[in-house]
């Protein structure tokens, strides 16, 4: 029997708990009641990959804003007040190529972003010229590498970057790569052990690295064993030096049903935002309407325009 094509729809939210709370196994009870969700973006669109920071009493969340009608994403900014009341949104970074995973860094009084731009064949650093809405490309951190999900951390006098590489046979879902530098702007060196981990159930980065109370480095990674972004795992780096890396996987598995009653088919971002944590969860929909959306997109690319108005079936 032929089944309708599947489409993933992600939602992004703010959890009123610090990221270290998710080191517990099982996860803290009642966490679903502590999530503030970003607004529904409308038919055939989704918001994913939330990263952010808190500044001047506001919580600033940056997300991938994807539209199936164009199969393209830009970076949106959503602002929340001290009570997590939503204040508004704006598209703050758009390129001819797909952008996602807007990793945010505060350093030396400035704010930087490393959005995934693997279709441009690089991992690039952007600087906020006028936070939060104006961003300029600062430099390529790793040129000529179709890197994805680049996540950085300053640890023991060095900058560390955790990322994956897009390639055949879902390479990006099963390999973890590492680079290091003395300065955020580089030059960056690839670690000689790359890939430092090969495991479809826990290698692709999925959020901000963070420290345990004893100074251990924890990296959220995606478990893509069942499906892309099916859940999150946590890796602990027991050794992290330019010469050698050793990793152990911790017990917790974070799934969509932990956070959401409607989007329980995946969870692939866990990002620190002060004493809050940003997450996303997905709902997979099977509908023949996806064929119509694809046809409309192809016709638009050929200059023939859209036919009818697309809708999202549930």
QUINOR-V386266 format. One record per run of one state. SS is the DSSP state (@ for helix, = for strand, . for the rest). FROM is the first residue (numbers start at 1). TO is the last residue. If there is no record, write none. Layout:
{{SS,FROM,TO} {SS,FROM,TO}}
This chain:
{{.,1,5} {=,6,15} {.,16,18} {@,19,23} {.,24,30} {@,31,34} {=,35,37} {.,38,44} {=,45,55} {.,56,57} {=,58,67} {.,68,71} {=,72,80} {.,81,85} {=,86,93} {.,94,99} {=,100,107} {.,108,109} {=,110,117} {@,118,120} {.,121,121} {=,122,130} {.,131,133} {=,134,143} {.,144,146} {=,147,155} {.,156,157} {=,158,165} {.,166,170} {@,171,173} {.,174,174} {=,175,181} {.,182,188} {=,189,190} {.,191,196} {=,197,198} {.,199,203} {=,204,205} {.,206,206} {=,207,207} {.,208,209} {=,210,211} {.,212,216} {=,217,223} {.,224,230} {=,231,240} {.,241,244} {=,245,254} {.,255,255} {@,256,258} {.,259,265} {=,266,273} {.,274,275} {=,276,286} {.,287,288} {@,289,301} {.,302,314}}
